[in-house]
Amino acid sequence: MLKKKSSYVMAILGATGAVGKETLEILEERKFPLASLRLFASKRSAGGTMSCQGKEWTIEELTPESSFAGVDFALISATDAISRDYGRKLGAAGVVVIDDSGVFRMEPDVPLVVPEVNAHALETMPRGIVSIPNCTTTPLVMALKPLQEAVGVKRVVVTTFQSVSGTGAAAMDELMDQTKALMSFQDVKAEVYPYQIAFNLLPQIGSINDGGDCSEEVKIVKETRKILGAPSLRVTATTVRVPVLRCHSEAINVELEQPLTVNEARAALAAMPGVTVFDDPVKKLYPMPLDATGKDDVYIGRVREDESITNGLNLWVVSDNLRKGAALNAIQIAECLIKG
């Protein structure tokens, strides 16, 4: 149980990664009450420093012998192996673990939380661990929650257009390097992805199961049901990696339980905390990755009726996957916990 204090000691496992760097920026922007900050990364980064809230913090090598004495929160955004090795151990030691991996998300006694959608799930944390969802699930449930509350959601079809930053800094470098090579009429190297990503689309994210679904698609389906508390909700997903550096986009088709006009849907979405409706296509106003980069909100546009089904709506959603899809969501969970 988290003891209420005026300031807290936070550890970040994976501090030098893309999400870790974003976490430091957001801790500073939101003036999170830090008593101290422990930064953990690999051996090659140990000894360096990173700045946050006007101080320089030394990076420590993460090892099995690392001490977490006095740590209140541990934000893990590294590999699945790191989450497995440290998540349970830290949670059992009284540290509140906020984990960004898929290791614990579907375990029944670990809450899977987007604070604007299901903060109530934080009331019970028997293992001291809370998971944040996949960076595509978060904007999806942010869009679905107000529609679910208004008239009910019957079926969801979502196609994602996911930026390379979802894979990490190496993937961002690969996209830039390939783009420069192609513009210079040189051959490209594909190392992070199995194929060239520059000027291309990859319709597979993660491994393929026997039914032909990607692991990313399976995550979206299961996580959406858990967060919305709708285990029988019909959801299907197709996930696509696109040559965009940052921000994930989603084309969402929703079949509602009852009628809802386009204007009523816009009003419901606009009233949702953390959502900005940006929707006037006649004036060419709709959310794009460039608009959402570095922003906290989930942006929604192209709200329109789907006449091919009863009570159908189409939505276009864009969100910064490094912020609301990862770092911001984790910090918001910590903020919820310290407020009680």
Steps between C-alpha positions, in 0.01 A plus 500: 500500500645838399566724798387858439790747510584846375753362251597161360802304386456374146711248312492476120617172350588569138575868561705554183242355261249706302227460763743557786614832354139603448424406861762743630354782291149433626610473864643849459203642309245372751716586803464152646599514870840331482710452811758315293538329164682174428587438137588147386628389161757266346869492586596713200288791629598470866688798640341749266242753613153614398324818609156536657344772713815709500733224621744258341438137592763230459410193296554171681559161344202271556623173653348230722688664787349846444343634818153654492486584870280804560353500148126575485435460127680295236410581140616217275532571129767262379478140378254228595789322671565802724132516590496131589822517699422814700123557493391228739802548727449873539123470541548244778751734670241778528601703195210608277594364157355668190590274212499584129549146369248234406621266775230570760219664301266205479564357847168525687647647820698773321299810405537620141436872515434810295412751775236689301324170425535268801688665786275303737704190415785645711297442817626140509867424436574179692839449333612860504507503119291700255536464124452760232353376172647477155550845345227427244248376756516822703364740234249236391340467844513879547283529189270210587431584866271802440311311229464200730357721773268685261332213314714187529753349260415180317795440265833668420717473188831684528791538260813656647774698328788478746813713498847356524560654844277223631791266428759730657781741426681256271194479275478878481865512398440230240214694340715814482801312364293321235333824394836675461636204304205489262512875442869455412425207264681255729403153617323471835568268791214338692613386843231594755215398269497203262438731204567859401270732696578826317230569237339169592237340727542181703165328573638293786596610852619217721478127446224322305277244672332194347196706406709755309471781756803702612582508869436876491149439372432245771618747765260768379202264514571360846612826659200695370261250651679505836524878531139562396373216720335343197631142466261413218552815293560412137831656392720434199824676409752534219833657592732669250846653549535823303797725413411765759743588777251567778126466580266211429184548295190282494199461271220379726162366392249465784163327501296649783222343703267796438483792256732795551522792261834628381458822700404304811807283454725803460353652817552179698858467378579867568378461860745215562802610708820475299322510162502784248253488212661657193246447228412723208605309187336754266768740621758219490513489878568155643768361729832389356817366665670837461217660700516253789877473538601612848138545605321329788149469357350238274379677184184387320360608164322377185199408717234381258215257463562156356193429290602141428390385848236598753623755754846517345764770543846556354773681693857605429723510810858623546708485817864545600603144580797607712290732716141388555584158361774446758677757721211735571260218580748356750549833675125564510461166678759607758316830543173316559664284766657789693169687498324191633 
